[in-house]
Amino acid sequence: MSWLHSLINRLGQTVQARYPSFYAKLPAFAELIRLNKPIGVYLLLWPTLSALWLAAGGIPDLDLLIIFTLGTAVMRAAGCCVNDFADYNIDGKVLRTKDRPLARGVLTRRDAIACFILLSLLGFLLVLLTNPKTILLSFGAIAVVIIYPFMKRVTNLPQVVLGIAYSWGILMAFTAQTNSLPQPAYLLFFANWIWTVAYDTEYAMVDREFDLEIGVKSTAILFGEMDRMMIGALQCLFVLALWLAGRQFELGGFYFGSLLLASCLLIYQQILIKDRLPGPAFKAFLNNHWVGAIVFLGVVLDSLFAG
């Protein structure tokens, strides 16, 4: 692999020589798209891959597996650009986000929007490798990605919009693999939507004190003292919807066993958020990576060994 290392070094030297200002900003761009914080990719990837497996009734087409894996990472990065573009004047007032590149002034809003356009074009090129129905759905996906960051200024339910954005890939996975949208696909969409609202409410609990001061809205603020109960109710609905989807897809023990394990993690999250402290609430949010991974593993194992 020495040739690859040499090629990367040469490319870096060329960029540094010809575009020194851009080269100097590369670490900040890496921060902008959260390369150091992949949790958002995981939360998008596991449900999308699960949908792709279920749509295929087993191992999906290799090209689609590559397209959706790369597309998930690219579009999550694009979403981060829009988010920081929208929040450039408030991130500096929140402890958790005060060191983001736009808040520190090392990148401009123009940098963020340019990065968003580049990543969106890359994502669209990936979608063009699928089929017309999936391409058509992709326009809805990009619209929701653009709209979401601004919702926290106009509604106490921005997490509802985020849930749509984080669930859209499920529909696209089915159209890409089967060129159709069967009824169980919508059930998976619903399950992931309410799960997203639940875990992003945990995330919003981390910043609730700051959001109240600067006027940013969230479900954590809307739910108030009922936040734990509402998160628990949404988590129960999430598991129920996945159970119903499993019945419709005629899945077996591995899948339903994964739902049991995932439920144990959701109970653990309730323990973490019981005192509504920012640190444990953030830990509860991060724990959802394992919820998605376990459900995906159940889908894969069921397709390989059930029956």
For each residue, the residues with C-beta under 8 A, 3 or more apart:
1: 4 5
2: 5 6
3: 6 7
4: 1 7 8
5: 1 2 8 9
6: 2 3 9 10
7: 3 4 10 11
8: 4 5 11 12
9: 5 6 12 13
10: 6 7 13 14
11: 7 8 14 15
12: 8 9 15 16 23
13: 9 10 16 17
14: 10 11 17 18
15: 11 12 18 19 22 23
16: 12 13 19 20 23
17: 13 14 20
18: 14 15
19: 15 16 22 23
20: 16 17 23 24
21: 24 25
22: 15 19 25 26
23: 12 15 16 19 20 26
24: 20 21
25: 21 22 28 29 106 107 111
26: 22 23 29 30
27: 30 31
28: 25 31 32 101 106 107 111
29: 25 26 32 33 101 107 111 115
30: 26 27 33 35 36
31: 27 28 34 35 36 100 101
32: 28 29 80 81 84 100 101 102 107 111 112 115
33: 29 30 77 78 80 81 115 119
34: 31 37 38 40 76 77 80
35: 30 31 38 77
36: 30 31
37: 34 40
38: 34 35 41 42
39: 42 43 285 286 289
40: 34 37 43 44 76 79 80
41: 38 44 45 72 73 76
42: 38 39 45 46 289 292 293
43: 39 40 46 47 166 196 199 288 289 292
44: 40 41 47 48 72 75 76 166 169
45: 41 42 48 49 69 72 73 292
46: 42 43 49 50 289 292 293 295 296
47: 43 44 50 51 166 167 169 170 188 192 292 295 296
48: 44 45 51 52 68 72 169 170 172 173
49: 45 46 52 53 65 68 69 173 296
50: 46 47 53 54 188 292 295 296 299
51: 47 48 54 55 169 170 173 174 185 188
52: 48 49 55 56 60 64 65 68 173 176 177
53: 49 50 56 58 59 60 296 299 300 303
54: 50 51 57 184 188 245 249 299
55: 51 52 60 173 174 176 177 178 185
56: 52 53 59 60 61 177 178
57: 54 303
58: 53 303 304
59: 53 56 303
60: 52 53 55 56 64 65 177
61: 56 64 65 177
62: 65 66
63: 66 67 129
64: 52 60 61 67 68 130 173 176 177
65: 49 52 60 61 62 68 69
66: 62 63 69 70
67: 63 64 70 71 126 127 129 130 176
68: 48 49 52 64 65 71 72 169 172 173 176
69: 45 49 65 66 72 73
70: 66 67 73 74 126
71: 67 68 74 75 123 126 127 169
72: 41 44 45 48 68 69 75 76 169
73: 41 45 69 70 76 77
74: 70 71 77 78 119 122 123 126
75: 44 71 72 78 79 119 120 123 141 142 145
76: 34 40 41 44 72 73 79 80
77: 33 34 35 73 74 80 81 119
78: 33 74 75 81 82 115 116 119 120 123 145
79: 40 75 76 82 83 145 148 149 165
80: 32 33 34 40 76 77 83 84
81: 32 33 77 78 84 85 112 113 115 116 119
82: 78 79 85 86 112 116 145 146 148 149
83: 79 80 86 87 148 149
84: 32 80 81 87 88 91 100 101 102 103 112
85: 81 82 88 102 109 112 113 116 149
86: 82 83 149 150
87: 83 84 90 91 97 102 149
88: 84 85 91 102 103 109 112
89: 92
90: 87 93 94 214 216
91: 84 87 88 94 97 98 100 102 103
92: 89 97 98 103 104
93: 90 98 210 213 214
94: 90 91 97 98 207 210 211 214
95: 98 207 210
96: 206 207 210
97: 87 91 92 94 100 103 207
98: 91 92 93 94 95 103 104
99: 103 104
100: 31 32 84 91 97 103 104
101: 28 29 31 32 84 104 106 107
102: 32 84 85 87 88 91 105 107 108 109 112
103: 84 88 91 92 97 98 99 100
104: 92 98 99 100 101
105: 102
106: 25 28 101
107: 25 28 29 32 101 102 111 112
108: 102 111 112
109: 85 88 102 112 113
110: 113 114
111: 25 28 29 32 107 108 114 115
112: 32 81 82 84 85 88 102 107 108 109 115 116
113: 81 85 109 110 116 117
114: 110 111 117 118
115: 29 32 33 78 81 111 112 118 119
116: 78 81 82 85 112 113 119 120
117: 113 114 120 121
118: 114 115 121 122
119: 33 74 75 77 78 81 115 116 122 123
120: 75 78 116 117 123 124 142
121: 117 118 124 125
122: 74 118 119 125 126
123: 71 74 75 78 119 120 126 127 138 142
124: 120 121 127 128 138 142
125: 121 122 128 129
126: 67 70 71 74 122 123 129
127: 67 71 123 124 130 134 135 138 172
128: 124 125 135
129: 63 67 125 126
130: 64 67 127 134 135 172 175 176
131: 134 135 175 176 179
132: 135 136
133: 136 137 175 179 180
134: 127 130 131 137 138 172 175 176
135: 127 128 130 131 132 138 139
136: 132 133 139 140
137: 133 134 140 141 168 171 172 175
138: 123 124 127 134 135 141 142 172
139: 135 136 142 143
140: 136 137 143 144 168
141: 75 137 138 144 145 165 168 169 172
142: 75 120 123 124 138 139 145 146
143: 139 140 146 147
144: 140 141 147 148 161 164 165 168
145: 75 78 79 82 141 142 148 165
146: 82 142 143 149
147: 143 144 150 151 161
148: 79 82 83 144 145 151 158 161 162 165
149: 79 82 83 85 86 87 146 152
150: 86 147 153 154
151: 147 148 154 155 157 158 161
152: 149 155 158 211 216 217 218
153: 150 216 217
154: 150 151 217
155: 151 152 158 217
156: 217 218 219 221 222
157: 151 160 161 217 219 222
158: 148 151 152 155 161 162 217 218 219
159: 162 163 196 197 200 201 204 218 219
160: 157 163 164 193 197 219
161: 144 147 148 151 157 158 164 165
162: 148 158 159 165 166 196 197 200
163: 159 160 166 167 192 193 194 195 196 197 200
164: 144 160 161 167 168 193
165: 79 141 144 145 148 161 162 168
166: 43 44 47 162 163 169 192 193 196
167: 47 163 164 170 171 189 192 193 196
168: 137 140 141 144 164 165 171 172
169: 44 47 48 51 68 71 72 141 166 172 173
170: 47 48 51 167 173 174 185 188 189 192
171: 137 167 168 174 175 181 185 186 189
172: 48 68 127 130 134 137 138 141 168 169 175 176
173: 48 49 51 52 55 64 68 169 170 176 177
174: 51 55 170 171 177 178 180 181 182 185
175: 130 131 133 134 137 171 172 178 179 180 181
176: 52 55 64 67 68 130 131 134 172 173 179
177: 52 55 56 60 61 64 173 174
178: 55 56 174 175 182
179: 131 133 175 176
180: 133 174 175
181: 171 174 175 185 186
182: 174 178 185
183: 186 187 248
184: 54 187 188 245 248 249
185: 51 55 170 171 174 181 182 188 189
186: 171 181 183 189 190
187: 183 184 190 191 241 244 245 248
188: 47 50 51 54 170 184 185 191 192 241 242 245
189: 167 170 171 185 186 192 193
190: 186 187 193 194 241
191: 187 188 194 195 237 238 241 242 245
192: 47 163 166 167 170 188 189 195 196 238
193: 160 163 164 166 167 189 190 196 197
194: 163 190 191 197 198 234 237 238 241
195: 163 191 192 198 199 234 235 238 288 291
196: 43 159 162 163 166 167 192 193 199 200
197: 159 160 162 163 193 194 200 201 219 234
198: 194 195 201 202 231 234 235 238
199: 43 195 196 202 203 284 285 288
200: 159 162 163 196 197 203 204 219 285
201: 159 197 198 204 205 218 219 220 223 227 230 231 234
202: 198 199 205 206 231 269 273 281 282 284 285 288
203: 199 200 206 207 281 282 285
204: 159 200 201 207 208 211 218 219 220 221
205: 201 202 208 220 227 273 276 278 281
206: 96 202 203 278 281 282 285
207: 94 95 96 97 203 204 210 211 216 218 220 278
208: 204 205 211 212 218 220 221
209: 212 213 278
210: 93 94 95 96 207 213 214 216
211: 94 152 204 207 208 214 215 216 217 218 220 221
212: 208 209 215 221
213: 93 209 210
214: 90 93 94 210 211
215: 211 212
216: 90 152 153 207 210 211
217: 152 153 154 155 156 157 158 211 221 222
218: 152 156 158 159 201 204 207 208 211 221 222
219: 156 157 158 159 160 197 200 201 204 222 223 227 230
220: 201 204 205 207 208 211 223 227
221: 156 204 208 211 212 217 218 224
222: 156 157 217 218 219
223: 201 219 220 226 227 229 230 231
224: 221 227
225:
226: 223 229 230
227: 201 205 219 220 223 224 230 231 273 276
228: 231 232 270 273 274 276
229: 223 226 232 233
230: 201 219 223 226 227 233 234
231: 198 201 202 223 227 228 234 235 269 270 273
232: 228 229 235 236 270
233: 229 230 236 237
234: 194 195 197 198 201 230 231 237 238
235: 195 198 231 232 238 239 266 269 270
236: 232 233 239 240
237: 191 194 233 234 240 241
238: 191 192 194 195 198 234 235 241 242 266
239: 235 236 242 243 259 262 263 266
240: 236 237 243 244
241: 187 188 190 191 194 237 238 244 245
242: 188 191 238 239 245 246 259 295
243: 239 240 246 247 256 259
244: 187 240 241 247 248
245: 54 184 187 188 191 241 242 248 249
246: 242 243 249 251 255 256 259
247: 243 244 250 251
248: 183 184 187 244 245
249: 54 184 245 246
250: 247
251: 246 247 254 255 256 298 299 302 306
252: 255 256 302 306 307
253: 256 257 302 306
254: 251 257 258 298 301 302 305 306
255: 246 251 252 258 259 295 298 299 301 302 306
256: 243 246 251 252 253 259 260 298
257: 253 254 260 261 298
258: 254 255 261 262 294 295 297 298 299 301
259: 239 242 243 246 255 256 262 263 295 298
260: 256 257 263 264
261: 257 258 264 265 294 298
262: 239 258 259 265 266 291 294 295
263: 239 259 260 266 267
264: 260 261 267 268
265: 261 262 268 269 287 288 290 291 294
266: 235 238 239 262 263 269 270 291
267: 263 264 270 271
268: 264 265 271 272 284 287
269: 202 231 235 265 266 272 273 284 287 288
270: 228 231 232 235 266 267 273 274
271: 267 268 274
272: 268 269 280 281 283 284 287
273: 202 205 227 228 231 269 270 276 280 281 284
274: 228 270 271
275: 280
276: 205 227 228 273 281
277: 280 281
278: 205 206 207 209 281 282
279: 282 283
280: 272 273 275 277 283 284
281: 202 203 205 206 272 273 276 277 278 284 285
282: 202 203 206 278 279 285 286
283: 272 279 280 286 287
284: 199 202 268 269 272 273 280 281 287 288
285: 39 199 200 202 203 206 281 282 288
286: 39 282 283 289
287: 265 268 269 272 283 284 290 291
288: 43 195 199 202 265 269 284 285 291 292
289: 39 42 43 46 286 292 293
290: 265 287 293 294
291: 195 262 265 266 287 288 294 295
292: 42 43 45 46 47 50 288 289 295 296
293: 42 46 289 290 296 297
294: 258 261 262 265 290 291 297 298
295: 46 47 50 242 255 258 259 262 291 292 298 299
296: 46 47 49 50 53 292 293 299 300
297: 258 293 294 300 301
298: 251 254 255 256 257 258 259 261 294 295 301 302
299: 50 53 54 251 255 258 295 296 302 303
300: 53 296 297 303 304
301: 254 255 258 297 298 304 305 306
302: 251 252 253 254 255 298 299 305 306
303: 53 57 58 59 299 300 306
304: 58 300 301
305: 254 301 302
306: 251 252 253 254 255 301 302 303
307: 252
